[in-house]
């Protein structure tokens, strides 16, 4: 099967593909059927990448820093950032789907005392505000987040 670049497809076509996939996954009556469908559709490489993203999400939920995750899992910062952004933007929608992630995050301790927690994506305004709260005190009070 040839590789398709999502950026080159019209948005309507992408939505049509997503609707078909959702329909195929929601149609089976048993969860095992949906799981086996996913396992058959995805290549071994895609399954591994999805599992690694879930592992990164677990570590982020447990409070591990980007640097710690990068060292332990040998993944890049862009992948960690994308998973973190996914958790930030869509976590409310997925929290019922991924209860094991939530349970593990509650059970395990947060970042170790000697390890610094990640304070924001590098070179973003939010990251700078969190990294240097004394320099951005007035802005932080105004934005109140």
Secondary structure, DSSP 8 states (H G I E B T S, - for coil): -----GGGS-HHHHHHHHHHHHHHHHHSSSHHHHHHHHHHHS-HHHHHHHHHHHHHHHHHHTT--HHHHHHHH---HHHHHHHHHHHHHHHHHHTTT-HHHHHHHHHS--S-TTS----SSTTSHHHHHHHTTTTTHHHHHHH--
